[in-house]
Amino acid sequence: MKSFNILSPEDKGMTKQNVNTKLKRWRCAYYFIFIPGALALLLSVAAVSKFLSFKSFLGTESLYSNLNPEVPNRNQNEVLMKTVEMVIHKIEEELDKLRETKQDPSSTPSVFQQGSFLSDILGLLESAATSHQHSEGSNRQTDNFTIHPLVRKKKQSDEPADYFLREEIRKYVRIKPNRLGKQNFMGTNASFTSIGHACFAMKEELEEYMDYDVGEICNDDWKLAQKLMVHGCDPLPRRRCFSRAPKLYNQPFPINESLWKLPDDRNVRWSQYRCKNFLCLASNTTRKGFFKCADCFNLTNHEMPRWISLEADSNQTADFLISDVLGIKPKEIRIGLDFSVGTGTFAARMREFNVTIVSATINFGAPFNEMIALRGLVPLYLTINQRLPFFDNTLDLIHTTRFLDGWIDLVLLEFILYDWDRVLRPGGLLWIDSFFCLKEDLYAYLQAFKMLRYKKHKWVVVPKVDKDDQEMFFSAVLEKPPRQFR
């Protein structure tokens, strides 16, 4: 006979109570399983994104694109964003499935709790994705999370000091704050030193020039310094070393002798010149120094007659006499500038007429600056690249000869002429002395001088007779007009 277990009502109640207790326990266990599972999903997403980005970094094409920012390729940011978008899409699909489930809310509250939890995760992911996309454009260069530090493109500093390696240059160009922290008598709270823009293109030469021991004797490198100046690295930085002097410097000749007498050879450092004394420079056996001034050191035969008397072969040039030019403005010409390459003969002659002339020149293969100074005159070591160190409307006369010739660019010539106009006072004279150019370029250069709209006192154009009239000389004496400005 089969036996049946007949439960009493009390046993049935206890059984139902045990089942409900077990269900509640399973629901709690379900919650504890679901929450770690969701967290594990997020961690998996992050791990996958890191793995994909690292894998793409190891790839040859991706590595090339990281090392070469110009090559467009998918970076770590894009991989991470695509992974987040994929997770968002999966969560949205799961939410749609939960919404379609036809179940009794009272019997399955976990469905809605699960949906609420997924909705919260979805909101956080969408918020993070939106904020990342918003800041990606404005903060792309400073996003250190997506670019490896070894291949990150470093932002170039705007500080000139950070461009050079030599510490002396770095110290020189850095801003020097005033020690008291207040404005000085010049109206600034710091000192600002500068170098020419071309110095950055001549980094190696400039660092060689600034390579010295502070407080010691400077290197014998004036030729390197002049090379920097001529190529646009002007002005040069100051240096904290003592300039070299001749070994046996002798007292210069008195002023009544020095103007027309060759100086003492011991007063020049000759190491950088082809000639090693003034007699070699004055001789006419070999070409020395600047070819247009090959005879400039021959004071007796070549220099003394200039601007005082017209030579027999004067038809080859268009020189004017000093007396004729000064006669245009009697007793008005007192100070001026000679912008030429020479030994200061023009300034020496003008001194005899009680006119003070500063001679601007550089050492083209010969000691032109030393020669001018030893003659008792004022040399100005200056290239055509630099703005004249004179204030506006201060000079009575500017003279130039056989230097700014037909080799010069017309735009550069205009910049120079406007700078001359700046320093000339109203009524001052511009003396163009034997400007040389090809016949085919003559009109363009004459127009450059006419552009100043100066009053013409003298204007002469003559051919260079030994070149079959294909080369020309132009000379003029022009007066700066008074200009009325509002």
Contacts in CASP RR format, 6 or more apart in sequence:
PFRMAT RR
TARGET T0000
AUTHOR 0000-0000-0000
METHOD contacts of the structure
MODEL  1
MKSFNILSPEDKGMTKQNVNTKLKRWRCAYYFIFIPGALALLLSVAAVSK
FLSFKSFLGTESLYSNLNPEVPNRNQNEVLMKTVEMVIHKIEEELDKLRE
TKQDPSSTPSVFQQGSFLSDILGLLESAATSHQHSEGSNRQTDNFTIHPL
VRKKKQSDEPADYFLREEIRKYVRIKPNRLGKQNFMGTNASFTSIGHACF
AMKEELEEYMDYDVGEICNDDWKLAQKLMVHGCDPLPRRRCFSRAPKLYN
QPFPINESLWKLPDDRNVRWSQYRCKNFLCLASNTTRKGFFKCADCFNLT
NHEMPRWISLEADSNQTADFLISDVLGIKPKEIRIGLDFSVGTGTFAARM
REFNVTIVSATINFGAPFNEMIALRGLVPLYLTINQRLPFFDNTLDLIHT
TRFLDGWIDLVLLEFILYDWDRVLRPGGLLWIDSFFCLKEDLYAYLQAFK
MLRYKKHKWVVVPKVDKDDQEMFFSAVLEKPPRQFR
7 15 0 8 1.000
27 110 0 8 1.000
30 110 0 8 1.000
31 110 0 8 1.000
31 113 0 8 1.000
34 114 0 8 1.000
34 117 0 8 1.000
35 117 0 8 1.000
38 117 0 8 1.000
38 118 0 8 1.000
38 121 0 8 1.000
41 87 0 8 1.000
42 121 0 8 1.000
45 83 0 8 1.000
45 84 0 8 1.000
45 87 0 8 1.000
48 83 0 8 1.000
49 79 0 8 1.000
49 80 0 8 1.000
49 83 0 8 1.000
49 84 0 8 1.000
52 79 0 8 1.000
52 83 0 8 1.000
53 76 0 8 1.000
53 79 0 8 1.000
53 80 0 8 1.000
56 62 0 8 1.000
56 74 0 8 1.000
56 76 0 8 1.000
56 79 0 8 1.000
57 63 0 8 1.000
57 66 0 8 1.000
57 76 0 8 1.000
57 148 0 8 1.000
61 73 0 8 1.000
62 73 0 8 1.000
62 74 0 8 1.000
64 71 0 8 1.000
64 73 0 8 1.000
65 71 0 8 1.000
65 72 0 8 1.000
65 73 0 8 1.000
65 75 0 8 1.000
66 73 0 8 1.000
66 75 0 8 1.000
66 147 0 8 1.000
66 148 0 8 1.000
66 151 0 8 1.000
67 151 0 8 1.000
69 153 0 8 1.000
75 146 0 8 1.000
75 147 0 8 1.000
76 146 0 8 1.000
76 147 0 8 1.000
77 136 0 8 1.000
77 143 0 8 1.000
77 146 0 8 1.000
80 146 0 8 1.000
81 129 0 8 1.000
81 132 0 8 1.000
81 133 0 8 1.000
84 125 0 8 1.000
84 128 0 8 1.000
84 129 0 8 1.000
85 129 0 8 1.000
87 125 0 8 1.000
88 122 0 8 1.000
88 125 0 8 1.000
88 126 0 8 1.000
88 129 0 8 1.000
91 118 0 8 1.000
91 121 0 8 1.000
91 122 0 8 1.000
91 125 0 8 1.000
92 122 0 8 1.000
94 115 0 8 1.000
94 118 0 8 1.000
95 115 0 8 1.000
95 118 0 8 1.000
95 119 0 8 1.000
95 122 0 8 1.000
98 111 0 8 1.000
98 114 0 8 1.000
98 115 0 8 1.000
98 118 0 8 1.000
101 111 0 8 1.000
103 111 0 8 1.000
105 111 0 8 1.000
105 112 0 8 1.000
136 143 0 8 1.000
141 153 0 8 1.000
141 155 0 8 1.000
144 152 0 8 1.000
147 153 0 8 1.000
157 163 0 8 1.000
159 174 0 8 1.000
160 173 0 8 1.000
160 195 0 8 1.000
160 200 0 8 1.000
161 169 0 8 1.000
161 170 0 8 1.000
161 171 0 8 1.000
161 173 0 8 1.000
161 174 0 8 1.000
162 170 0 8 1.000
163 200 0 8 1.000
163 203 0 8 1.000
164 170 0 8 1.000
164 173 0 8 1.000
164 203 0 8 1.000
164 206 0 8 1.000
164 207 0 8 1.000
165 207 0 8 1.000
166 206 0 8 1.000
166 207 0 8 1.000
166 210 0 8 1.000
166 211 0 8 1.000
168 210 0 8 1.000
168 211 0 8 1.000
168 212 0 8 1.000
168 214 0 8 1.000
168 237 0 8 1.000
168 239 0 8 1.000
168 240 0 8 1.000
169 195 0 8 1.000
169 206 0 8 1.000
169 207 0 8 1.000
169 210 0 8 1.000
169 237 0 8 1.000
172 193 0 8 1.000
172 195 0 8 1.000
172 210 0 8 1.000
172 237 0 8 1.000
172 238 0 8 1.000
173 193 0 8 1.000
173 194 0 8 1.000
173 195 0 8 1.000
173 237 0 8 1.000
175 190 0 8 1.000
175 191 0 8 1.000
175 192 0 8 1.000
176 190 0 8 1.000
176 191 0 8 1.000
176 192 0 8 1.000
176 193 0 8 1.000
177 189 0 8 1.000
177 190 0 8 1.000
178 184 0 8 1.000
178 188 0 8 1.000
178 189 0 8 1.000
178 190 0 8 1.000
178 191 0 8 1.000
181 189 0 8 1.000
182 189 0 8 1.000
183 189 0 8 1.000
193 237 0 8 1.000
193 238 0 8 1.000
194 235 0 8 1.000
195 206 0 8 1.000
195 233 0 8 1.000
195 235 0 8 1.000
195 236 0 8 1.000
195 237 0 8 1.000
196 232 0 8 1.000
196 233 0 8 1.000
196 234 0 8 1.000
196 235 0 8 1.000
197 232 0 8 1.000
198 231 0 8 1.000
198 232 0 8 1.000
198 233 0 8 1.000
198 234 0 8 1.000
199 206 0 8 1.000
199 228 0 8 1.000
199 232 0 8 1.000
199 233 0 8 1.000
199 236 0 8 1.000
202 228 0 8 1.000
202 231 0 8 1.000
202 233 0 8 1.000
205 224 0 8 1.000
205 227 0 8 1.000
205 228 0 8 1.000
205 233 0 8 1.000
206 228 0 8 1.000
206 233 0 8 1.000
206 237 0 8 1.000
208 221 0 8 1.000
208 224 0 8 1.000
209 221 0 8 1.000
209 224 0 8 1.000
209 225 0 8 1.000
209 228 0 8 1.000
209 236 0 8 1.000
210 237 0 8 1.000
210 239 0 8 1.000
211 219 0 8 1.000
212 218 0 8 1.000
212 219 0 8 1.000
212 239 0 8 1.000
212 240 0 8 1.000
212 241 0 8 1.000
213 241 0 8 1.000
214 240 0 8 1.000
214 241 0 8 1.000
215 240 0 8 1.000
215 241 0 8 1.000
215 242 0 8 1.000
216 241 0 8 1.000
216 242 0 8 1.000
217 241 0 8 1.000
217 242 0 8 1.000
217 244 0 8 1.000
218 239 0 8 1.000
218 241 0 8 1.000
218 242 0 8 1.000
218 243 0 8 1.000
218 244 0 8 1.000
219 244 0 8 1.000
220 244 0 8 1.000
220 269 0 8 1.000
220 271 0 8 1.000
220 272 0 8 1.000
222 272 0 8 1.000
222 363 0 8 1.000
223 272 0 8 1.000
225 236 0 8 1.000
226 362 0 8 1.000
226 363 0 8 1.000
228 234 0 8 1.000
228 236 0 8 1.000
229 236 0 8 1.000
229 362 0 8 1.000
229 383 0 8 1.000
229 385 0 8 1.000
229 386 0 8 1.000
230 362 0 8 1.000
230 383 0 8 1.000
230 385 0 8 1.000
232 383 0 8 1.000
232 385 0 8 1.000
234 383 0 8 1.000
234 385 0 8 1.000
234 386 0 8 1.000
235 386 0 8 1.000
244 269 0 8 1.000
245 269 0 8 1.000
246 266 0 8 1.000
246 267 0 8 1.000
246 268 0 8 1.000
246 269 0 8 1.000
247 266 0 8 1.000
248 266 0 8 1.000
249 266 0 8 1.000
249 267 0 8 1.000
250 264 0 8 1.000
250 266 0 8 1.000
250 267 0 8 1.000
252 258 0 8 1.000
252 263 0 8 1.000
252 264 0 8 1.000
252 267 0 8 1.000
252 374 0 8 1.000
252 376 0 8 1.000
253 261 0 8 1.000
253 263 0 8 1.000
253 264 0 8 1.000
253 374 0 8 1.000
255 376 0 8 1.000
258 374 0 8 1.000
258 375 0 8 1.000
258 376 0 8 1.000
259 348 0 8 1.000
259 351 0 8 1.000
259 375 0 8 1.000
259 376 0 8 1.000
259 377 0 8 1.000
260 299 0 8 1.000
260 300 0 8 1.000
260 303 0 8 1.000
260 304 0 8 1.000
260 348 0 8 1.000
261 299 0 8 1.000
262 278 0 8 1.000
262 279 0 8 1.000
262 282 0 8 1.000
262 297 0 8 1.000
262 299 0 8 1.000
263 278 0 8 1.000
263 370 0 8 1.000
263 371 0 8 1.000
263 374 0 8 1.000
263 375 0 8 1.000
264 374 0 8 1.000
265 276 0 8 1.000
265 277 0 8 1.000
265 278 0 8 1.000
265 279 0 8 1.000
267 370 0 8 1.000
267 374 0 8 1.000
268 278 0 8 1.000
268 367 0 8 1.000
268 370 0 8 1.000
270 276 0 8 1.000
270 277 0 8 1.000
270 367 0 8 1.000
272 365 0 8 1.000
273 288 0 8 1.000
273 289 0 8 1.000
273 365 0 8 1.000
273 366 0 8 1.000
273 367 0 8 1.000
274 286 0 8 1.000
274 288 0 8 1.000
274 289 0 8 1.000
274 365 0 8 1.000
275 281 0 8 1.000
275 288 0 8 1.000
275 366 0 8 1.000
278 297 0 8 1.000
278 371 0 8 1.000
280 288 0 8 1.000
281 288 0 8 1.000
281 289 0 8 1.000
281 297 0 8 1.000
281 366 0 8 1.000
282 297 0 8 1.000
282 298 0 8 1.000
282 299 0 8 1.000
284 294 0 8 1.000
284 295 0 8 1.000
284 298 0 8 1.000
287 294 0 8 1.000
288 294 0 8 1.000
288 365 0 8 1.000
288 366 0 8 1.000
289 364 0 8 1.000
289 365 0 8 1.000
289 366 0 8 1.000
290 296 0 8 1.000
290 341 0 8 1.000
290 342 0 8 1.000
290 364 0 8 1.000
290 365 0 8 1.000
290 366 0 8 1.000
290 368 0 8 1.000
292 341 0 8 1.000
292 402 0 8 1.000
292 403 0 8 1.000
293 341 0 8 1.000
293 342 0 8 1.000
293 343 0 8 1.000
293 364 0 8 1.000
293 366 0 8 1.000
293 368 0 8 1.000
293 402 0 8 1.000
295 301 0 8 1.000
295 302 0 8 1.000
295 303 0 8 1.000
296 302 0 8 1.000
296 303 0 8 1.000
296 341 0 8 1.000
296 342 0 8 1.000
296 343 0 8 1.000
296 345 0 8 1.000
296 366 0 8 1.000
296 368 0 8 1.000
297 343 0 8 1.000
297 366 0 8 1.000
297 371 0 8 1.000
299 343 0 8 1.000
299 345 0 8 1.000
303 343 0 8 1.000
303 345 0 8 1.000
304 345 0 8 1.000
305 311 0 8 1.000
306 319 0 8 1.000
306 345 0 8 1.000
306 346 0 8 1.000
306 349 0 8 1.000
307 319 0 8 1.000
307 320 0 8 1.000
307 321 0 8 1.000
307 322 0 8 1.000
307 346 0 8 1.000
307 349 0 8 1.000
308 321 0 8 1.000
308 322 0 8 1.000
308 349 0 8 1.000
309 321 0 8 1.000
310 319 0 8 1.000
310 321 0 8 1.000
315 462 0 8 1.000
315 465 0 8 1.000
316 462 0 8 1.000
316 464 0 8 1.000
316 465 0 8 1.000
316 466 0 8 1.000
316 473 0 8 1.000
317 434 0 8 1.000
317 462 0 8 1.000
317 473 0 8 1.000
317 475 0 8 1.000
318 433 0 8 1.000
318 434 0 8 1.000
318 460 0 8 1.000
318 461 0 8 1.000
318 462 0 8 1.000
318 473 0 8 1.000
318 474 0 8 1.000
318 475 0 8 1.000
319 433 0 8 1.000
319 434 0 8 1.000
319 475 0 8 1.000
320 431 0 8 1.000
320 433 0 8 1.000
320 458 0 8 1.000
320 475 0 8 1.000
320 477 0 8 1.000
322 349 0 8 1.000
322 350 0 8 1.000
322 353 0 8 1.000
323 353 0 8 1.000
324 458 0 8 1.000
325 429 0 8 1.000
325 431 0 8 1.000
325 458 0 8 1.000
325 477 0 8 1.000
326 333 0 8 1.000
326 353 0 8 1.000
326 355 0 8 1.000
328 429 0 8 1.000
328 457 0 8 1.000
328 477 0 8 1.000
328 479 0 8 1.000
329 396 0 8 1.000
329 427 0 8 1.000
329 428 0 8 1.000
329 429 0 8 1.000
329 479 0 8 1.000
332 396 0 8 1.000
332 427 0 8 1.000
332 428 0 8 1.000
333 355 0 8 1.000
333 396 0 8 1.000
333 397 0 8 1.000
333 428 0 8 1.000
333 429 0 8 1.000
334 354 0 8 1.000
334 355 0 8 1.000
334 356 0 8 1.000
334 396 0 8 1.000
335 355 0 8 1.000
335 356 0 8 1.000
335 357 0 8 1.000
335 358 0 8 1.000
335 394 0 8 1.000
335 395 0 8 1.000
335 396 0 8 1.000
335 397 0 8 1.000
336 355 0 8 1.000
336 356 0 8 1.000
336 357 0 8 1.000
336 358 0 8 1.000
336 395 0 8 1.000
336 396 0 8 1.000
336 397 0 8 1.000
336 398 0 8 1.000
336 399 0 8 1.000
337 357 0 8 1.000
337 358 0 8 1.000
337 360 0 8 1.000
337 380 0 8 1.000
337 388 0 8 1.000
337 390 0 8 1.000
337 395 0 8 1.000
337 397 0 8 1.000
337 398 0 8 1.000
337 399 0 8 1.000
337 423 0 8 1.000
338 344 0 8 1.000
338 346 0 8 1.000
338 347 0 8 1.000
338 357 0 8 1.000
338 358 0 8 1.000
338 359 0 8 1.000
338 360 0 8 1.000
338 399 0 8 1.000
338 400 0 8 1.000
339 360 0 8 1.000
339 398 0 8 1.000
339 399 0 8 1.000
339 400 0 8 1.000
339 403 0 8 1.000
339 404 0 8 1.000
339 420 0 8 1.000
340 346 0 8 1.000
340 359 0 8 1.000
340 360 0 8 1.000
340 361 0 8 1.000
340 399 0 8 1.000
340 400 0 8 1.000
340 401 0 8 1.000
340 402 0 8 1.000
340 403 0 8 1.000
341 361 0 8 1.000
341 362 0 8 1.000
341 364 0 8 1.000
341 368 0 8 1.000
341 402 0 8 1.000
341 403 0 8 1.000
342 359 0 8 1.000
342 361 0 8 1.000
342 368 0 8 1.000
342 372 0 8 1.000
343 368 0 8 1.000
343 371 0 8 1.000
343 372 0 8 1.000
343 375 0 8 1.000
344 359 0 8 1.000
344 361 0 8 1.000
344 371 0 8 1.000
344 372 0 8 1.000
344 375 0 8 1.000
344 377 0 8 1.000
346 357 0 8 1.000
346 359 0 8 1.000
346 399 0 8 1.000
346 401 0 8 1.000
347 357 0 8 1.000
347 358 0 8 1.000
347 359 0 8 1.000
347 372 0 8 1.000
347 377 0 8 1.000
347 378 0 8 1.000
348 375 0 8 1.000
348 377 0 8 1.000
350 356 0 8 1.000
350 357 0 8 1.000
351 357 0 8 1.000
351 377 0 8 1.000
355 396 0 8 1.000
355 397 0 8 1.000
356 378 0 8 1.000
357 377 0 8 1.000
357 378 0 8 1.000
357 397 0 8 1.000
357 399 0 8 1.000
358 378 0 8 1.000
358 379 0 8 1.000
358 380 0 8 1.000
359 372 0 8 1.000
359 377 0 8 1.000
359 378 0 8 1.000
359 379 0 8 1.000
359 380 0 8 1.000
360 379 0 8 1.000
360 380 0 8 1.000
360 381 0 8 1.000
360 382 0 8 1.000
361 368 0 8 1.000
361 369 0 8 1.000
361 372 0 8 1.000
361 379 0 8 1.000
361 380 0 8 1.000
361 381 0 8 1.000
361 382 0 8 1.000
362 368 0 8 1.000
362 369 0 8 1.000
362 381 0 8 1.000
362 382 0 8 1.000
362 383 0 8 1.000
363 369 0 8 1.000
363 370 0 8 1.000
368 379 0 8 1.000
369 379 0 8 1.000
369 381 0 8 1.000
370 379 0 8 1.000
372 378 0 8 1.000
372 379 0 8 1.000
373 379 0 8 1.000
380 389 0 8 1.000
382 388 0 8 1.000
382 389 0 8 1.000
384 404 0 8 1.000
384 408 0 8 1.000
384 412 0 8 1.000
384 416 0 8 1.000
387 419 0 8 1.000
388 419 0 8 1.000
388 420 0 8 1.000
388 422 0 8 1.000
388 423 0 8 1.000
390 423 0 8 1.000
391 423 0 8 1.000
392 422 0 8 1.000
392 423 0 8 1.000
393 422 0 8 1.000
393 423 0 8 1.000
393 424 0 8 1.000
393 425 0 8 1.000
393 426 0 8 1.000
394 423 0 8 1.000
394 425 0 8 1.000
395 423 0 8 1.000
395 424 0 8 1.000
395 425 0 8 1.000
395 428 0 8 1.000
396 424 0 8 1.000
396 425 0 8 1.000
396 428 0 8 1.000
396 429 0 8 1.000
397 428 0 8 1.000
397 429 0 8 1.000
397 430 0 8 1.000
397 431 0 8 1.000
398 420 0 8 1.000
398 423 0 8 1.000
398 424 0 8 1.000
398 429 0 8 1.000
398 430 0 8 1.000
398 431 0 8 1.000
399 431 0 8 1.000
399 433 0 8 1.000
400 431 0 8 1.000
400 432 0 8 1.000
400 433 0 8 1.000
400 435 0 8 1.000
401 433 0 8 1.000
401 434 0 8 1.000
402 433 0 8 1.000
402 434 0 8 1.000
402 436 0 8 1.000
404 413 0 8 1.000
404 416 0 8 1.000
404 435 0 8 1.000
405 435 0 8 1.000
405 436 0 8 1.000
405 437 0 8 1.000
406 435 0 8 1.000
406 436 0 8 1.000
406 437 0 8 1.000
406 438 0 8 1.000
406 441 0 8 1.000
406 445 0 8 1.000
408 416 0 8 1.000
410 444 0 8 1.000
410 445 0 8 1.000
410 448 0 8 1.000
413 445 0 8 1.000
413 448 0 8 1.000
414 448 0 8 1.000
414 451 0 8 1.000
417 448 0 8 1.000
417 449 0 8 1.000
417 451 0 8 1.000
417 452 0 8 1.000
420 430 0 8 1.000
421 452 0 8 1.000
421 480 0 8 1.000
424 430 0 8 1.000
424 480 0 8 1.000
425 480 0 8 1.000
426 480 0 8 1.000
426 481 0 8 1.000
426 482 0 8 1.000
426 483 0 8 1.000
427 479 0 8 1.000
427 480 0 8 1.000
427 481 0 8 1.000
427 482 0 8 1.000
428 479 0 8 1.000
428 480 0 8 1.000
429 457 0 8 1.000
429 477 0 8 1.000
429 478 0 8 1.000
429 479 0 8 1.000
429 480 0 8 1.000
430 452 0 8 1.000
430 454 0 8 1.000
430 476 0 8 1.000
430 477 0 8 1.000
430 478 0 8 1.000
430 479 0 8 1.000
430 480 0 8 1.000
431 476 0 8 1.000
431 477 0 8 1.000
432 449 0 8 1.000
432 474 0 8 1.000
432 475 0 8 1.000
432 476 0 8 1.000
432 477 0 8 1.000
432 478 0 8 1.000
433 475 0 8 1.000
434 473 0 8 1.000
434 474 0 8 1.000
434 475 0 8 1.000
435 445 0 8 1.000
435 473 0 8 1.000
435 474 0 8 1.000
435 475 0 8 1.000
436 464 0 8 1.000
436 471 0 8 1.000
436 472 0 8 1.000
436 473 0 8 1.000
436 474 0 8 1.000
437 445 0 8 1.000
437 471 0 8 1.000
437 472 0 8 1.000
437 474 0 8 1.000
438 470 0 8 1.000
438 471 0 8 1.000
438 472 0 8 1.000
439 463 0 8 1.000
439 469 0 8 1.000
439 470 0 8 1.000
439 471 0 8 1.000
439 472 0 8 1.000
442 461 0 8 1.000
442 472 0 8 1.000
442 474 0 8 1.000
445 474 0 8 1.000
446 461 0 8 1.000
446 474 0 8 1.000
449 476 0 8 1.000
449 478 0 8 1.000
452 478 0 8 1.000
452 480 0 8 1.000
453 481 0 8 1.000
454 478 0 8 1.000
454 479 0 8 1.000
454 480 0 8 1.000
454 481 0 8 1.000
455 478 0 8 1.000
455 479 0 8 1.000
455 481 0 8 1.000
456 476 0 8 1.000
456 477 0 8 1.000
456 478 0 8 1.000
457 477 0 8 1.000
457 478 0 8 1.000
457 479 0 8 1.000
458 475 0 8 1.000
458 476 0 8 1.000
458 477 0 8 1.000
459 475 0 8 1.000
459 476 0 8 1.000
460 474 0 8 1.000
460 475 0 8 1.000
460 476 0 8 1.000
461 472 0 8 1.000
461 473 0 8 1.000
461 474 0 8 1.000
462 472 0 8 1.000
462 473 0 8 1.000
463 469 0 8 1.000
463 471 0 8 1.000
463 472 0 8 1.000
463 473 0 8 1.000
464 471 0 8 1.000
464 472 0 8 1.000
464 473 0 8 1.000
END
